Amino acid sequence: MPRRAIFHRYGDVNVLQTEHFRSLPLAPDQIRIAVAFAGVNYADIIARRGFYKWAPPLPTCLGFEVAGTVTEVGSEVHTLVTLARAGTVVSIGAAQVAPSTRTPVALLRAGSELLRGGVFHPFQLIEDNRAIAGLQVLLLWDELERMGRGLDQVVEWWRSGVLKPYVDRAFPLAEASHAHAWLESRQSRGKLVLC
């Protein structure tokens, strides 16, 4: 029976639980993946704390990115793009910024962390020929052609050695709370995964 890391209420790492579950019947537009690894991301942290607007409603199962084997394909799935073994994308986040609770003190601490990271005036950025950019991949989810081109480029960079992903640590699924704590500690250097 499959297992998952899940939380039934928002909070610190102690709300994470590991449980067995029965898979739902596959919808025609879905695929089923036997997950080998799940990335631990900043999005997981802020979802667990209740601040991620794209997270599904409670109870929430973590795993915004996974690597595994496609075991079942729905009848309406006609295009399936897969990465070769070890195809990995490294993400960088700032888990220390999300407040642990919604109290005024926690929100003030989060604000001070943001300020410590720097406040930039747009004219100074222009004068220094610098930029700040962000990307919310979830907003591009339905743009399959665009996402495919981007993914093809990332895979090519990996194959040519331009991208050299680094996995900092792999935690057993039962230790998902330890993985979250490690990410929030600011000591991680590279990708964290659950296995």
C-alpha positions in Angstrom: 0.0 0.0 0.0 1.5 3.4 -0.9 2.5 6.0 1.7 2.5 9.7 1.8 3.6 12.7 3.9 0.5 14.7 4.9 -0.7 17.4 7.3 -4.3 17.8 8.6 -3.7 21.3 10.1 -1.2 24.1 9.5 1.8 24.6 11.7 5.4 23.7 12.3 7.2 20.5 11.3 5.3 18.5 14.0 2.1 18.6 12.0 3.6 16.3 9.3 2.6 12.7 9.4 3.3 9.7 7.3 0.4 7.4 6.5 -0.6 4.6 4.2 -3.5 5.3 1.8 -5.5 3.6 -0.9 -5.0 5.1 -4.4 -8.1 6.6 -6.0 -9.3 5.3 -9.3 -7.3 7.0 -12.2 -9.2 9.7 -14.0 -9.0 9.7 -17.8 -6.7 12.8 -17.9 -4.3 11.6 -15.2 -1.2 9.4 -14.9 -0.1 7.3 -11.9 3.5 7.5 -10.8 5.3 5.1 -8.4 7.3 7.9 -6.7 10.9 7.1 -5.9 11.9 10.6 -4.7 9.9 13.8 -3.8 11.7 17.1 -3.7 11.4 19.2 -0.5 10.8 22.8 -1.5 10.1 26.2 0.0 6.5 25.8 -1.5 6.1 22.7 0.8 7.2 24.8 3.8 4.8 27.7 3.2 2.0 25.3 2.3 2.5 23.5 5.6 2.4 26.9 7.4 -0.9 27.8 5.6 0.5 30.7 3.4 0.7 29.1 -0.1 -2.3 30.1 -2.1 -1.8 27.3 -4.7 -1.8 24.5 -2.2 -4.8 22.2 -2.2 -7.1 22.4 0.8 -6.5 20.4 4.0 -5.6 17.7 4.4 -2.6 18.3 2.1 -0.2 15.7 0.8 3.2 17.2 0.1 5.2 16.7 -3.1 5.1 19.5 -5.6 7.8 17.7 -7.6 8.5 14.0 -7.8 10.7 11.5 -9.7 9.5 8.0 -10.3 8.1 5.5 -12.8 4.8 6.0 -14.7 2.8 2.9 -13.9 -0.6 3.8 -15.3 -1.9 6.2 -18.0 -5.4 7.5 -18.3 -7.4 7.0 -21.5 -7.3 10.7 -22.5 -3.6 11.2 -22.0 -2.1 11.3 -25.5 1.2 13.1 -24.8 3.6 12.1 -22.1 7.0 13.7 -21.7 9.5 12.0 -19.3 13.0 12.7 -18.2 15.7 10.1 -18.3 16.9 8.6 -15.0 18.7 11.3 -12.9 17.1 14.2 -14.7 16.9 16.8 -11.9 16.2 20.5 -11.6 17.7 22.3 -8.6 15.6 25.0 -7.0 16.7 27.7 -4.6 14.4 29.1 -2.0 14.3 31.1 1.2 12.5 28.9 3.7 13.6 31.1 6.6 11.3 33.9 5.5 7.9 32.2 5.9 6.6 32.9 9.5 6.1 29.8 11.6 2.7 31.1 12.9 0.4 34.0 12.1 1.1 36.0 15.3 2.2 39.6 15.0 5.6 38.7 16.4 6.1 35.9 13.8 5.0 38.3 11.0 7.4 41.0 12.2 10.3 38.5 12.3 9.5 37.4 8.8 9.5 41.1 7.7 12.9 41.6 9.3 14.2 38.5 7.5 13.0 40.0 4.2 14.7 43.3 5.0 17.9 41.5 6.0 17.9 40.1 2.5 18.1 43.6 1.1 15.8 46.4 -0.1 16.5 47.4 -3.6 15.6 50.7 -5.3 14.7 50.2 -9.0 16.8 53.1 -10.2 19.9 51.6 -8.3 19.2 48.3 -10.0 19.2 50.0 -13.4 22.3 52.0 -12.7 24.1 48.8 -11.6 22.8 46.8 -14.6 21.2 44.3 -12.2 17.8 42.7 -12.1 15.6 40.6 -9.8 13.3 38.1 -11.4 11.0 35.3 -10.2 8.9 32.6 -11.9 5.8 30.8 -10.7 5.8 27.7 -12.8 2.3 26.8 -11.7 1.0 29.8 -13.6 2.5 28.3 -16.8 1.1 24.8 -16.2 -1.3 24.8 -19.1 1.3 26.1 -21.6 2.6 22.7 -22.6 4.5 23.8 -25.6 6.4 26.5 -23.8 7.0 24.3 -20.8 8.2 21.5 -23.1 10.8 23.8 -24.7 12.0 24.9 -21.3 12.3 21.4 -20.1 14.1 20.3 -23.3 16.6 23.1 -22.7 17.1 22.1 -19.0 17.7 18.4 -20.0 20.2 19.5 -22.7 22.1 21.6 -20.2 22.2 18.6 -17.8 23.4 16.2 -20.5 26.1 18.7 -21.6 27.3 19.2 -18.1 26.3 22.8 -17.8 23.9 21.9 -15.0 25.3 19.7 -12.3 22.5 19.2 -9.8 23.6 18.6 -6.2 21.5 16.6 -3.7 22.3 17.8 -0.2 20.4 15.1 1.6 17.9 12.3 1.1 15.6 11.7 4.0 13.3 8.6 4.4 9.7 9.5 3.9 9.0 8.8 7.6 11.5 11.7 8.4 9.7 14.4 6.3 9.6 16.6 9.4 13.4 16.3 9.6 13.8 17.3 6.0 11.5 20.4 6.6 13.5 21.3 9.7 16.8 21.0 7.7 15.5 23.2 4.9 14.3 25.8 7.4 17.6 25.8 9.3 19.3 27.5 6.3 22.0 24.8 6.4 20.9 22.9 3.2 23.2 23.3 0.2 21.4 21.8 -2.8 18.3 19.8 -3.2 16.6 17.9 -0.4 14.6 14.8 -1.3 12.3 12.3 0.4 12.8 8.7 -0.6 
